Amino acid sequence: MIDIMKQEEMFLLISGLLKRKMTVYAIGGTAMMFHGFKNATKDIDIVFFSEDDRLEFKRALEEVGYKGYDSVQVYGRKENQPIMLSRGSQKEERFDLFSRDVIRFVFSENMKKRATKTIEIGKNIVLKIADPHDIIIMKCATDRMKDKEDALSIIDKHGVDWDIVIDEAQNQTGLGNKRALFDLAEFVDDLIKMKAKISKKVLEKLIKTMEDQ
């Protein structure tokens, strides 16, 4: 597992190796750590909006010993998988490098605007932290128990304006993800069954929104 100090140490190392400054977006467990929702993560998840930046980041990782990692082991056959690199005898240090699309979800312009928390690391990394609402919606892309547990943590520690999440799911539908509302409804239903603090009206609104599509 990677704790917050190790995570920042890894970013600082890479920042010093990059040949230019770049802005990237932290999602998943990485973003949750910066928000204070969890103490450690299995991997560092980053979204890029420039393929040149993503390849330069990959080059810097390889320079310090990171090797390619088979994404199918983690994401199965899902689309828009990241470039994955790991290091360590147990492959305990892992970076997942996404290019705008995060499995079925697009890191949209609205998500970029909501990522107001910004951290500069070294001279070459400007790290923008995904908003908690967007962390939740992107966790709908997988069916992993740990993602549901992460969502429960966000709900308990931060609270969620479900209108923001539902609006983004509708936006994702317009961006080509026709399953966005369905995936969110299924995710919310699972969370309710796990005793999450979610009103059943949220699920009812989701179902009505799908019917109106």
N, C-alpha and C positions, 0 to 999 in steps of 0.2 A: 504493500500500500504506500501511497505517496502522501505525506502530510503537508501542511501549508508551507512550512519552512523549506522542505525539500522541493516543493513545487516552485517556489520563488527562486531557489538556488538554480534549478534547471533552466528556468526562463532567463535568468541573468547570464548563465553560461552561453546559451544560444544567442542572446542579444549581442554578446561580444564577438561572435563569429559571423554574424550576418554582414553582408556587404552594403546594405542600405537599410533605411528606416522603413518600417511597415506597420500598418494598423491591422490588428486581427481581433477576432471576437471569441471570448471564452464561453463555452456552453457546458451543459451537463454537470458532472461532479466538480469540474474545475471551477465553474461559475459559482456553484453552491458553496465551495470552500471560501471564495472571496467574499461571499455574502454572509459567511458565518453559519451556514446551515449544516455543515458537516466538517469533520476534522481530517478526513483522509479520503482518497479516491484511488481507484485502480489504474486510471489513465488520465491523460491530459487531453481534453477535447477542444479543438480550435477550428474556427471557420475563417476561410480566406475569401476575398473577393477579387483576387488577382492570382491567376495560375502561376505567373512568374514568381510571385511572392511565396506561394506554396512550395514550389520547387526549390527556391532559395532556402527556405526554412528546412526542407528535407535535406538539402546538401549540408547545411550546418549540423544537423543531427547526425548525419553519416560521418562527418568529420570527427566527431567525438565517440564513435563506436556504435551508434544505433544501426540496427539491421532491419530489413523489411520483415513484416509480420503478416501472416495470412489472415486477411479480414474475414474470410468465410468462417473461421473458427469462432468469431465473435458475432458477426451479423448474418450468418447463414448466406442465403442467396438474395438478400434484400438489395434493392437498387441504391445507387448513389452512395456507395460505401467509401470510407475515407482511405487515404494513404496511411498505412499503419507502420510504425517503427518502434522497436523495443530494444532495451539494453539490460544487462544484468544476467547472472547465472540462472535466475528463475524468470527472466523477462519481466522483472517487477517494475521497470520504468518504461512506460509506453505512451506514445503520442498518437492521437488519431487526428489526422489533418483533413478536414472537409473543405470542399470547394462550393460554397454557397448553398448547395442542396444537402440536407442532413437526412439521409435515407428518403422517406417520402415527403418530408417537409422542406420548404424553402425558407432560408433565413431572410425574411422580407425586409422591405424598406421600413415598415412600421416597427419591426423588431430592432432594426438598427437605431431608430430614433429613441426607442425605449431603453436602449443600452447606455444609460447616462453615466454609470459608474466607470471611471477610466483610471487606469494605472499605467504609468510609464516605467518600464523596466530597462535599466541600462540606457544605452544611447540609441538602440534600434528597434525596440518593441513598444508600441502603444497598444495596450490590452484593454479592450472594452468588454465589460462584463454583462452577459445577457440578463435581462430583467427576469425576476422570478416567475412571472406569468408565462414568459416564453420558454423558460426551462421546462415548465410543466407540459406545455403543448408539444414540445419536441420529444418528450419522453413517451408520448403516445406512439411514436414510430416503432417502438420495440414492444415485445410482450414479456419483458424480463421483470421478475419480482423485485429486483433491486431498484428499478425505475419507479415502481409503485411505492416502494418504501421511501424513496427520495421525495416523491410528490407528497406523501403524508408528512414528511419533515417540514417541507415548505409551508404546507397548510397550517401546521401546528405553530411554527415559529414566525411566520410572516403574515399569514392570511392571504386570501385570494379574491380578487374581484372577478368573478366568473364571466361577467359581461365582456371584459377585455379578452379573456381566453376564447370565448365563443365567437366574438367578432373576428379574432385572428384566424380561427378555424374556417370561418366563412371566407376570409381573405385568401386563405390557402386553397380553398376550392376554386376561386377565381384564378389562382396561379397554376392550376392544373392538377392539384391533389384532390381528386374526386372523393377520396375516402376520408378526408380530414375530419368532417363532422361525425361520421360513423366511428372512426377510431377514437375520437375524443369522448363520444357517448359511451363507448365500450369501456374506456379507461375510467371515466367517472363512475360508471356502474360498479366496476371492480373496487374502486376506492371506497364507495359507499358500503359495499359488502365487508370491507376491511375496517369499518367503523370510522371512516374519515368524517371530519366536521364539514359536511356538505349537505345543503338543503336538497331535498328531492325535487324541489322546484327547478334546480339547475338542470337536472336530467330531463325534466318535463320540457323546459325551454329548448334544450338541445334537440329533443325529438320533434317538437313543433317546427324548429328551424329547418330540420331535414325535410319535413313534410312540405314546407313552403318553397323548397329549392326547385 
